[in-house]
């Protein structure tokens, strides 16, 4: 159990989504990019290698239990931008879990949450999954990036059909009658 409130101070607030993240998954275990449901297997506060900061280490696991992705959320760092990004990410996680605030990492453990995964090339290291966003688990959200494109296309198609129907109804029954 790790207390977050004492590290970030009372005057700092959680803002909108963002994040810097890492994952040491081997190529054979890569998940496709896109939204996936899962749960936070564990969350704990760790010190940075330099010893000048701290971050929340999150181990997120897919719903089927087969894949694990790691995330690091900066909460104390000499780089204020890194802290701002970390606090925004923490705020996003809180909203996705329906919490007003997160005061302790224990509040995260075992909680269901969706993540948007990406695949990151890391130079000489193997490609890995990274978490780009967090969201509430939802049955209506597309699960993969390709599904999102299909959904957007369907929405645009429906909008065009609705606009055409509204135009036709404004013309009247035959389209050429002028009521005088």
N, C-alpha and C positions, 0 to 999 in steps of 0.2 A: 504494500500500500504506500503510495507516494503523494504527498500533499502538494498540489499545484499552486494554490492560492498564495502561499508564502513565497514562492519563487517569482511570480509575475507581478505581484503588487496589486493593490486595490484600484489604482487609477488607470490601469490598462484594460481595454475592452476587446472582446472578440468581434471581428468584422466579417466581411464576405469571404467566399472560398479562395483558395490559393494553396500552394504547397511546394515544397522541395522534398523529394523522397528518393530512397534507394532500396534496392532489393538484390540479394546475392543468389538468385535462382539460376541454375544451369540451363543452357539452351533447350535441352530435352523436356524441361518442365515449364516452358513458356506458355502462358495463357494468351488467347487472342485479345487484341485491343478492344475496348468497349466496356459497357456497364456489366457488373457481376454482383450478385448477392452473396453475402457471407456473414462472418461475425468476427469480432475482435477477440482473438484467442488470449492475448495478454497485452497489457500496457504497463509501462514502468518508466520512471525517470532515471536517466543515465547521464553521467558526466561526459563531456566531449573529450576527445583524445588530448587536446591541448590543456584541458583542465580549467579553461576560462569560461566555460558555459555548460548548459544542460539542455537536454532534449527529451521529449517523450518518445520512447521506442514503442512502436505498435506492431504486433504480429497479427495480420489479418488472414483469415483462412476462408476458402471458398465453402459454400453451403454443403458441398459433397464431401468436404474434409480432405480432399486430395492435394490441394495446393496451398502454399503459404507465401505471403508477400509481406515484406517488411517496410515500414515507413518511419522516418525520423522527423519529428516536429520540434523545431527550435523554440524554446521558451525563455532561455537566458543565453545571451550571446553578445559579444562585443560589436557585432554587426547589427544595427538597429533594423535594417531591412529584413534580415533573416528572422528576427523576433516578430516583426510585424506580419510577415507571411505565416509564421507558426501560429500566432494568435488568431489570424483569420481562419486558418485551417481548423484550429481547435473550436472556434465559434461555429464553423460549418458542421463539425462532428456533433457538437452539442445540439444544434437545431435538428439534425438528422435523427438524433436519438430522442428528441422531445424533451431535452433538459434545458433549464434556464441558464445554468452554468455548470462547469466541471471544476470541482474543487479537489478531486482526488482521482488518481488513475484507476482506482478500484471501481469507480462508476462506469468505466469503459469495458471492463473484462466480461466476456461472454455475451455482449450486446450485438444484435443483428444490425448490419449496416451494409449499404451497397457502395461499391467503389467504381470509379472509371479508371480502367487500366490502360497503360500505354506500354509499348516496347521501346526500350532505350538501348541504343548501341553505346558501348562504353570503351571505345578504342581497342586496346589490347585485351580487355576483359570480354567475356562472353556477353551477349545481349541479355537483358533482364527486364522483368516487369517492374513498372513503377506505378504508384498510385497518383493519379492526377486530380481526383476530386472524390468527395464523399457525398452521399445522399441517403435519404430515407429509403428503406426497402419498399419497393412498389411493384405491383403486378402489372401496372399500365406502362411503365417506362421500358423502352427497348433495351434488350439485354446486350446487344452487340452494336458496334458502330454501323455495320451493314444494315441492321434492322432499323437504325435511326434514319438512314438515307431512304429506306423504303417508306417509313412512316411519314417523313417530310414530303415525299412524292405523292403519297395518298392524300395528305392534308391539302397540298396545293391543287390536286385534281378535284377534291371536294369543293374547295373555295371557288374554282373556276365554274364548276357545275352550278353552284349556288348563285353566283353572279349572273350566269346566263338565265337561270330560272327567274330571278328577280327582274331582269331586264324584260323577259317575255311577259311577265305578269303586269308590268307597268304599261305595256303596249295595248293591253286589252285582249279580248278573246281572239280576234283575227289579226291583230297587229297593225291594222290600217284604219281602224275606226277613230274618228275624232268626235268626242261628245260635245255638241252645241245645243 
